[in-house]
Amino acid sequence: MRRSTGLIKGLLRITLNRMSRPIGVQIDTTYRCNLNCIHCYFKEQDHRNELTTNQWVEEIEGLQNRFDFLHCAWVGGEPLLRPDLLDRCTKYFKLNWVVTNGTIGIPDLKGCNFFVSIDGTKRCHELIRGKGTYERAVQNIISSKARICLGMTVNSINYGCISDVLEEWYG
């Protein structure tokens, strides 16, 4: 089996009765992103060799032949820039988490949960992710039929508004 260097971040392992086996995998779907967030570590890395959807299918099928994976986290860049990959490959896993900035329409994919990054109140979020990103994410969350969780990368810009975000979204 060909190696997808750097694209599969790691395997989540579980140990039962002294036997360890991988149960999950995290896949960098693309190096591309439609934003330029100030806290993003991914843009600093040199990922330029992107697998095609067919190459990913081959890679995942090869892994599935060796391991019975339960979970896959689809990350990026921005995974929703690869809808073809998500459409074809999420079926290989019982549980899928797609981590997105929420600025692209969120599809209703069977077996997928979406983790949308909301990094503070509108003001803090847009300092981090750019003007207009908060409203686009909010509209995409509201209009989607998918299962969505919110995620917040806490940093020196937004740590002071955690309670405001909780009040706004869950109050």
N, C-alpha and C positions, 0 to 999 in steps of 0.2 A: 504494500500500500504506500502511495506517495505521501510525503509529509507536507502539511500545510503550515510551514514555519511561521510562528508568531500569530497565526490567525485563530487557532483554538487555544484559548488562554489557560485552560486547566480543567481538570476533571474533579468534580465533587465526589468524594469517596465516603462510603459507609462501611462500618465494621460491625459485623454480627458474628458471634461464635468464633472469634479469631480469624474470620475470613473477611478480607477487605475487597470491595469491588466498587468501581465507579458508578454513580447513579445520575450524574449530571455533567453537562459541558457548557462552556460559555464560548460563543462564536462571534468574532468580529466580522460582521456582515459586509462592511465597507469602510474604507478610510475616509470617504467623502462625508461632508456635513454641510447643511444649508445655513449654519450659524458659525460664529467665531467667538465662542464664550471665553471670557477672560480666565476662568479657572480650569479650562480643558487641558488635560495632560496628553490626550490622544493626538492632538495636532502637532505636538512636539516630536512624535515618533515618525520613523520613516517607513510607513506602510504604503507601498505603491503597487504591489503585486496583488491584484484582486482576483479571486477565483470567479469563474463564470458560474451561473446557476447549475449547469450540467456538471461542472467539476465539483461543486458542493454536494450535489446529489450523490455522485460517485464516492466522495469522501465520507459522507454520513452513512451511506449504505455499507461501506467497508467497516466503519466503526460499529454499526448496529449488528453486523455479523459476529463481532467479537464481544460486544457488551450489550446488555439490555438496559439502555438508558431510560430514565424516567423523565428527566428535565433538561431543557435547554434555555439558556439566557442569550437572547439575540441583542447584541450591542453594536457599537460602531465607533466611529462616525455616527451617522444617523441611519438606523436600520430601515426606516420607512422609505428611504431612497432606493431600496431593493425589494419592492413588492413582489416581484417574480420569485425571488428566493424564499420569502416568507410563505407565499402561496404554495410553493412546491415542497418545502422542506419541514414545515412545522408539523406535518402529519407523522413524521418519524418519531415524535416525542409525545408522551402522555400529557406533559405540562410544559408550556412555553411562556417565557417572560420576555416581552419586547420592551427595551428601555429606549425611550424616545424623548425628544425635546417638545413634542406635541404641536409643532407648528405646521405639520403636514397632516392631512385628514387621517383619522385613525380608523382602519378597517375593522370589521367584525369578523375576525378569523376564528374558526372553531379551535378550541383548546388553547387559546391565547389570552394571557393577561397582559395589559399594557401598564408600564410604569412611566408616568409622565413627570418630567422634571419641572417643578414649580419652585423656584429658588428665592422665594420671599414674596412680599407684597409687590404690587405692580412696579413701584419705584425701584426696589432692590433687584427684583427679577430682571428688569430692563437694563439696569446698570451692568449686570453680569452677562445677559444674553442678547441685548440689543433692543432698540426701539421697536415697538409693535409686537414683540414676541409674546408678551403676556396675554394680550387680547386674542391673538391667534390661537394660543394654547387653550385658553378658556373656552372659546367658541368650538374648537375641535373636541374638547372634553364633553361639553354640553350636547353637541350634535351626534356624538358617537353612541352606538349601541353596544360597544365592546365593554369588557370588564376592565376598569381602570383603577389604579392606585396612584397616589401622588408621592413623589420622592423629592427630597430637598437636600442639595449639597450645601452643608453649612460651612460658611467661611467668614472672614473678617468683615465682609460687606453686609451679610444678611443675618448674622447671629442674633442681632437685637430685635428682629421681627418674627422670630419663631412663633411666639404666642399670638401675634397678629394674624399670621398665616393660618394657624389652627382655628382661630376664631372665625376668620373669613370663610374657610372651607368646611369646617365641622361644627361651627357654633350654632 
